Amino acid sequence: MIKLTKMNGHECLLNHTLIEIIEESPDTCITLSNGNRYIVLESGEVIREKIIEFSAEVMRRAGYQSLLPQDGK
């Protein structure tokens, strides 16, 4: 799960595997596959980076270090 900030400033954890689409117009709106929608302060690019970082951390903890680039990118 990734940590995001709602428009009211409260942080929440979002199950990133349910994300169907991220739209910026200008607020960032995330639509999940179950139909739920969330408006957050983070940009689409920041959300994308959080997903990549979280997925890499899961792989590291599962013992897949040899499959990941050594520089962390």
N, C-alpha and C positions, 0 to 999 in steps of 0.2 A: 504494500500500500504506500501511496505517496502523500506527503503532507502538503496541503494547499491552504490558502487563506480566503475565506468567504468575504463578501463585500462589507460585512459588518465588523471585520477585523478578527473574527474568531477563526482559529485553525481547525482543520478537519483532516481526517485520513480518508483517502479515496482509493477504492479498489481499481487500479489502473487497467486491469484486464477486461473491465466492463466498458471502457471508453469506446464509443463508436465514432464520435466526431468532436472536434474542437474548433469553435468559430470565434473570431475576433471581430467585433463590429460596434463600437470599439471595445466594449467589455468582453472578457473571455467567457464564453459559454461552453460548458462541457455537456454533451448528451451521451448518456449511457445506453447500452443495449437493452436495458429494461425500461427505457423511456424516461427515466429520471433526468432532470436537467439541473446543473449547478452553475452559478456565475461566481467566478473567482478573480482575485487580483492579479495572479500570475499570468504572464503571456503564454501563448501556445508553445513558443520555443523553450521557455523555462520549464513548462510541464513536460515537454519531450525529453529534456535533459534529466529531469527528475526520474522519469521512467527508465531511461538508459542506466542511470546510476543505481537505481533500485534493483534492476534486473541483473546488473553486473555483481552487485553485493550478494544477491541470492545465489548466483553461480559460484562466487568465491566461497561462500559458506558451505555449499554443497560439494566443494572439492574440485571444481573445474578450473583451477588456476592456470593449468597448462593450455587451456583453450582461449584465455583472455590475453590481449596485448599487455606487455610488461609495463608500458608507460601509463596504463590506466585509461587509455582512450579507445 
